[in-house]
Amino acid sequence: MNAGKTLVITIGTGNVDELETSLITPLRKSMAAGDWAKIVLLPSKITVETAERLIQDGSCGSMVLRPLPCPGDEYEPDTCFAHFDSVLADLIHEGTCPQNITADFTRGTKVMSAALVLAATRHGVPTLRYITGDQRDSRHMVVGGSEIIKDGSTTYVTAQRQLDAARTLIESGNFAAVLMLLPDPDSPFAPLVPDKLRAGISAARAIAAFYAAWDRLDFARADDICKAAISASLPQGWSHLAVPDGAGRWVRQLAEGTKAEESLRRSDKTGMAEHAGRLSAELIANARRRIAESQFEDASLRVYRATELIGQALLFARGFDSQYMPPDDPAVAAFKEEMDKKKSAGIGQANKDGTLTFPRDKVARFLKRLEEPLGAELTKLGERTDVKARNESILIHGFRSTGPKDSPPLKAALDSLQNILLRAFPVSAENWLRSADAVPPRLNPRP
């Protein structure tokens, strides 16, 4: 970026009877107050001559003339804004850092002044300039020679605008984007953050980080930062985005279950069944969010895994682990013999000890053999084309997307899974589903 500073200044008419003292002198005073690599003059059509006079004078360095295109534009808000916005965009594109631009909106129509302030704010120009004075004439105009230059900041406006954008991002589920948009107030490399907004920005980042970790299924990280997110003092208008009651307990259960998975699989099949059930509820809620974002391929994978998980949970509840099925168990041996006769592929060796692995469809069929009523429903759901196609997805083994191209099939599959989970765990599943869905309502729109 060009380190040179640039002054962008509107040019008005001033008092035609006292043009030198009312306009030319104050403009020169503003131009002289700063080490400018470039000065961009923004006159209307009727003040171009005044701007050209300043350029011819040449006492204030390099000047560029960018007049409004047509007579009368100085009274058109959209036209003024579009023109000034374009001028600032060109400067930044050419290499001028917004932090090195000062926008002087003193002279010109009120429309021109407002338009320049808005354009400067849009482009992150932090410094606004206004010429005032402590001596006024009978018309309440600043007396020539008494002008005082005042520089103000757009930092508060810019930070508040970023907070507004961050709120919209969180409401739409784009949590990670918030962490990119909002600077970390505690970072030594962060741009200046207004003191009044430091707490609000920190709070917004805290809940965004928590939701981002939870949404990407990083339960350990979500658990680590949950306390900060829950205690965050959110900005005004953010109360609907507060971390819900019970969210901390829920992510902790998921984190602890994931951490203890190996020991649960060895010694506590009932506990593992509960963990798999919770994960199923979490994936159902997560898939609904993917649908809301039109991420149908991602949602399709979650539907498949939730179908598999519920079957595994039911097996754990009966003392079996689909990854380590004992071949000497009578039910397992009979089922394997039946599958071998049917030449049904899928059952394979898992470990050196000879235990077997049952894939999703074999888990569902084995549950049917154990006279588990939900086994038939899981089998039927797993045979749906949009579920079975998962292995051919570009995200798994294939070369193209295989998920539905619209939401209705996915929503129907998730509704079926939710119903199966509720019947599989009648005591706990309703609470699991409520907890998994415990994000602000606008983040997780229901079908």
C-alpha positions in Angstrom: 0.0 0.0 0.0 1.1 3.6 -0.7 2.1 5.2 2.6 1.3 8.7 1.2 -1.6 10.5 2.8 -4.6 11.7 0.8 -7.1 14.5 1.5 -10.5 14.2 -0.2 -12.4 17.5 0.1 -15.8 18.8 -1.2 -15.8 22.2 -2.9 -18.8 24.5 -2.4 -19.8 28.0 -3.4 -19.1 29.9 -0.3 -20.2 33.6 -0.1 -20.0 34.9 -3.7 -19.4 38.4 -2.4 -16.5 37.2 -0.1 -15.2 34.2 -2.0 -11.6 34.5 -0.9 -12.4 34.7 2.9 -15.4 32.4 2.9 -14.1 29.6 0.7 -10.7 29.8 -0.8 -8.8 30.6 2.5 -10.5 27.9 4.6 -9.9 25.4 1.8 -6.2 26.3 1.6 -6.0 26.1 5.4 -7.4 22.5 5.4 -5.0 21.6 2.6 -2.1 23.0 4.4 -2.9 21.1 7.6 -1.3 17.8 6.7 1.5 16.2 4.7 -0.5 15.2 1.7 0.8 13.1 -1.2 -2.4 13.8 -3.0 -5.4 16.1 -2.7 -8.6 15.1 -4.5 -11.1 18.0 -5.1 -14.8 17.1 -5.3 -16.6 20.1 -6.8 -20.1 20.3 -8.3 -20.4 21.5 -11.8 -20.9 25.1 -10.7 -17.9 25.1 -8.4 -15.4 23.6 -10.9 -13.9 27.0 -11.6 -13.1 27.4 -7.9 -11.5 24.0 -7.8 -9.4 24.8 -10.9 -8.3 28.1 -9.2 -7.0 26.1 -6.3 -5.1 23.7 -8.7 -3.6 26.6 -10.6 -2.4 28.1 -7.3 -0.4 25.0 -6.8 0.7 25.8 -3.3 -0.6 22.6 -1.7 1.0 19.9 -3.8 -0.5 17.4 -6.2 -4.2 17.9 -6.8 -6.7 15.9 -8.7 -10.1 17.2 -9.9 -13.1 14.8 -9.7 -16.3 16.9 -10.2 -19.8 15.6 -10.0 -20.9 14.7 -13.6 -23.9 16.9 -14.1 -25.4 20.2 -13.0 -27.8 19.6 -10.1 -26.1 16.4 -8.9 -25.1 18.2 -5.7 -28.7 17.9 -4.6 -29.1 14.2 -5.4 -28.1 12.0 -2.5 -27.7 8.7 -4.5 -25.8 10.5 -7.3 -23.4 12.2 -4.8 -22.8 9.0 -2.9 -22.2 6.9 -6.1 -19.6 9.5 -7.3 -17.8 9.9 -4.0 -17.9 6.1 -3.4 -16.3 5.6 -6.8 -13.6 8.2 -6.1 -12.6 6.5 -2.8 -12.8 3.0 -4.4 -10.4 4.2 -7.1 -7.9 5.6 -4.6 -7.9 2.3 -2.6 -7.6 0.3 -5.8 -4.6 2.4 -6.8 -2.9 1.5 -3.5 -3.9 4.2 -1.0 -4.6 2.6 2.4 -8.0 3.8 3.8 -6.3 4.6 7.0 -4.2 7.3 5.1 -7.3 9.0 3.7 -8.9 12.1 5.3 -12.4 13.2 4.1 -13.1 16.9 4.6 -16.9 17.4 4.2 -17.1 21.1 5.2 -17.7 22.8 1.9 -20.4 21.8 -0.6 -24.1 21.2 -0.2 -25.5 19.3 2.8 -26.2 16.4 0.4 -22.5 16.4 -0.7 -21.3 16.4 2.9 -23.6 13.6 3.9 -22.7 11.6 0.8 -18.9 11.9 1.5 -19.3 10.9 5.1 -21.3 7.8 4.1 -18.8 6.9 1.4 -15.9 7.3 3.7 -17.6 5.1 6.3 -18.3 2.5 3.8 -14.7 2.2 2.8 -13.3 2.2 6.3 -11.8 5.7 6.1 -11.2 6.5 9.8 -10.7 10.3 9.7 -13.3 12.9 8.9 -12.4 16.6 8.8 -14.7 19.6 9.5 -13.8 23.3 9.6 -15.5 25.2 12.3 -14.8 28.4 14.3 -15.5 30.2 17.5 -16.5 33.5 15.8 -19.7 33.7 13.9 -21.3 36.6 11.9 -25.0 37.6 11.9 -25.8 34.7 9.7 -24.1 32.4 12.1 -21.4 31.7 9.5 -17.7 31.3 10.6 -15.9 34.6 10.4 -13.0 34.4 7.9 -9.7 34.0 9.6 -11.1 32.4 12.7 -11.4 28.9 11.2 -10.5 25.9 13.4 -9.8 22.5 11.8 -11.3 19.5 13.6 -10.6 15.9 12.8 -13.0 13.3 13.9 -13.1 9.5 13.7 -15.5 7.0 12.1 -14.0 4.2 14.2 -17.2 3.8 16.4 -19.5 3.8 13.3 -17.3 1.3 11.5 -17.1 -1.0 14.5 -20.8 -0.8 15.1 -21.4 -1.6 11.4 -19.1 -4.6 11.8 -21.1 -5.8 14.8 -24.4 -5.5 12.9 -22.9 -7.6 10.1 -21.6 -10.1 12.6 -25.0 -10.5 14.1 -26.5 -11.3 10.7 -23.7 -13.8 10.1 -24.4 -15.6 13.4 -28.1 -15.6 12.7 -27.4 -17.3 9.3 -25.0 -19.8 10.9 -21.8 -18.4 9.5 -20.0 -18.5 12.8 -16.4 -18.7 11.6 -16.9 -15.6 9.4 -17.6 -13.6 12.5 -14.1 -14.3 13.8 -12.6 -13.0 10.5 -14.8 -9.9 10.5 -14.5 -8.7 14.1 -10.9 -7.9 15.2 -9.7 -9.4 18.5 -9.7 -6.4 20.8 -6.9 -8.0 22.8 -4.6 -8.5 19.8 -1.7 -6.0 19.5 -2.2 -6.1 15.8 -5.9 -5.3 15.8 -7.1 -2.0 14.4 -8.3 0.6 17.0 -11.4 -0.6 18.8 -13.6 2.0 20.5 -13.6 1.5 24.3 -17.4 1.5 24.4 -17.6 -1.5 22.0 -14.7 -3.6 23.3 -16.8 -5.7 25.6 -19.5 -6.2 22.9 -17.0 -7.2 20.3 -15.3 -9.7 22.7 -18.7 -11.1 23.6 -19.7 -11.5 19.9 -16.4 -13.3 19.2 -16.9 -15.6 22.2 -20.3 -16.9 21.2 -19.2 -17.1 17.6 -16.2 -19.2 18.6 -18.4 -21.5 20.7 -21.1 -22.0 18.0 -18.4 -22.6 15.4 -16.7 -25.3 17.5 -20.1 -26.9 18.3 -21.3 -26.8 14.7 -18.1 -28.4 13.3 -18.5 -31.2 15.9 -15.4 -30.2 17.9 -17.1 -30.8 21.2 -13.8 -30.6 23.2 -13.1 -27.1 22.0 -16.7 -26.0 22.5 -16.5 -27.3 26.0 -13.3 -25.5 26.7 -14.7 -22.1 25.6 -18.3 -22.5 26.7 -17.9 -20.7 30.0 -16.6 -17.6 28.3 -19.5 -17.7 25.8 -22.1 -18.2 28.5 -20.8 -15.3 30.6 -20.4 -13.0 27.6 -22.1 -9.6 28.0 -23.7 -9.3 24.6 -24.3 -6.0 22.8 -27.8 -4.5 22.6 -30.1 -6.4 20.3 -28.1 -9.7 20.7 -30.1 -11.4 23.5 -31.6 -13.9 21.1 -28.1 -15.2 20.3 -27.1 -15.8 23.9 -25.8 -19.3 24.6 -28.9 -21.2 25.7 -29.4 -22.9 29.1 -28.1 -26.4 29.1 -25.8 -25.9 26.1 -22.7 -26.1 28.3 -23.9 -29.3 29.9 -24.8 -30.8 26.5 -21.4 -30.1 24.8 -19.6 -31.4 27.9 -21.5 -34.7 27.7 -20.6 -35.0 24.1 -17.0 -34.1 24.8 -16.7 -36.5 27.7 -18.3 -39.3 25.8 -15.9 -38.8 22.9 -12.9 -38.7 25.2 -14.0 -41.9 27.0 -15.1 -43.8 23.8 -12.4 -46.5 24.0 -13.1 -47.4 27.7 -16.9 -47.2 27.1 -16.6 -49.7 24.2 -14.6 -52.1 26.3 -16.5 -52.0 29.6 -19.7 -50.0 29.4 -21.9 -50.8 26.4 -24.9 -49.1 28.0 -22.9 -45.9 28.4 -21.7 -46.2 24.8 -25.3 -46.7 23.7 -26.1 -43.4 25.4 -23.2 -41.7 23.7 -24.1 -42.9 20.3 -27.7 -41.8 20.9 -26.5 -38.3 21.8 -24.3 -38.2 18.7 -27.3 -39.2 16.6 -29.4 -36.4 18.0 -26.5 -34.0 17.4 -26.2 -35.1 13.7 -29.9 -34.7 13.1 -29.8 -31.1 14.4 -26.5 -30.4 12.5 -28.0 -31.8 9.3 -31.0 -29.5 9.6 -28.6 -26.6 9.7 -26.8 -27.8 6.6 -30.2 -28.0 4.8 -31.0 -24.5 5.9 -27.8 -23.4 4.2 -28.6 -25.5 1.1 -25.6 -27.7 1.8 -27.5 -30.8 0.6 -24.4 -33.0 0.0 -23.1 -32.4 3.5 -26.6 -33.0 4.9 -26.9 -36.2 3.0 -23.7 -37.5 4.7 -25.1 -36.7 8.1 -28.3 -38.5 7.3 -26.3 -41.6 6.4 -24.2 -41.4 9.5 -27.1 -40.8 11.8 -28.9 -43.8 10.3 -25.7 -45.9 11.0 -25.3 -44.4 14.5 -28.8 -45.2 15.7 -28.3 -48.8 14.6 -25.0 -48.9 16.5 -26.6 -47.4 19.6 -29.3 -50.1 19.6 -26.6 -52.7 19.2 -24.6 -51.3 22.2 -27.8 -51.3 24.2 -27.9 -55.1 23.6 -24.3 -55.6 24.5 -22.8 -55.7 21.0 -20.3 -53.4 19.2 -20.6 -53.4 15.4 -16.8 -53.0 15.1 -16.1 -56.0 17.3 -18.8 -58.6 16.8 -18.0 -61.9 18.5 -18.1 -64.7 15.9 -18.8 -67.4 18.6 -22.0 -65.7 19.8 -24.9 -67.9 18.6 -26.9 -65.0 17.2 -23.8 -63.6 15.4 -22.8 -67.0 14.1 -26.3 -67.8 12.8 -26.5 -64.4 11.1 -23.1 -64.7 9.4 -24.1 -68.2 8.2 -27.3 -66.8 6.8 -25.5 -63.9 5.0 -22.9 -66.3 3.6 -25.6 -68.5 2.1 -27.1 -65.4 0.5 -23.6 -64.4 -0.6 -24.2 -61.0 1.0 -21.0 -59.1 1.1 -20.1 -56.7 3.9 -19.2 -58.7 7.0 -15.4 -58.7 7.5 -12.6 -59.3 9.9 -11.9 -56.4 12.3 -9.0 -57.5 14.5 -6.4 -60.1 15.0 -8.7 -61.7 17.6 -11.1 -62.7 14.8 -14.0 -60.3 15.8 -16.2 -59.2 12.9 -17.3 -55.8 11.6 -20.9 -55.2 10.7 -21.5 -52.2 8.3 -24.7 -50.1 8.5 -26.9 -52.4 6.6 -25.8 -55.5 8.4 -26.3 -53.8 11.7 -29.9 -53.1 10.8 -30.5 -56.7 9.5 -28.9 -58.2 12.6 -31.2 -56.0 14.8 -34.2 -57.5 12.8 -32.9 -61.0 13.6 -32.8 -60.0 17.3 -36.4 -59.1 16.9 -35.7 -55.4 17.4 -38.7 -53.7 15.6 -36.7 -50.6 14.7 -34.2 -52.8 12.8 -36.8 -53.1 9.9 -37.3 -49.3 9.8 -33.5 -48.7 9.8 -33.2 -51.2 7.0 -36.0 -49.6 5.0 -34.5 -46.1 5.5 -31.0 -47.3 4.6 -32.3 -48.7 1.3 -33.5 -45.3 0.1 -31.5 -44.2 -3.0 -30.6 -40.9 -1.5 -29.2 -42.6 1.6 -27.4 -45.5 -0.1 -25.8 -43.2 -2.6 -23.6 -41.7 0.1 -20.6 -44.0 -0.7 -20.6 -42.7 -4.3 -20.5 -39.1 -3.2 -17.6 -36.9 -4.2 -17.0 -36.4 -0.5 -16.5 -40.2 0.1 -15.4 -42.4 -2.8 -17.0 -41.0 -5.9 -16.5 -38.2 -8.4 -19.8 -36.4 -8.3 -22.4 -35.2 -5.8 -25.0 -37.8 -5.1 -27.2 -36.1 -2.5 -30.7 -34.7 -3.2 -30.8 -31.4 -5.0 -33.5 -30.0 -2.8 -34.5 -30.2 0.9 -37.8 -32.3 1.0 -36.2 -35.7 0.8 -33.6 -34.9 3.4 -36.1 -33.3 5.7 -38.3 -36.5 5.4 -35.3 -38.7 6.2 -34.4 -36.6 9.2 -38.0 -36.7 10.5 -37.9 -40.5 10.2 -34.6 -40.7 12.0 -35.9 -38.4 14.8 -38.9 -40.6 15.2 -36.8 -43.8 15.3 -34.5 -42.2 17.9 -37.4 -41.2 20.1 -38.6 -44.8 20.2 -35.2 -46.3 20.6 -34.5 -44.2 23.7 -37.9 -43.2 25.0 -36.6 -41.9 28.3 -33.7 -39.7 27.0 -34.1 -38.9 23.3 -36.5 -36.1 23.6 -34.1 -34.2 25.9 -31.2 -35.1 23.6 -32.9 -33.7 20.6 -33.9 -30.5 22.4 -30.4 -30.0 23.6 -28.9 -30.6 20.2 -31.3 -28.1 18.8 -30.6 -25.6 21.6 -29.2 -22.9 19.4 -31.0 -19.5 18.8 -34.2 -20.3 16.8 -33.1 -18.2 13.8 -29.9 -20.2 13.5 -31.6 -23.5 13.2 -34.9 -23.0 11.3 -37.2 -25.9 11.6 -38.7 -27.5 8.5 
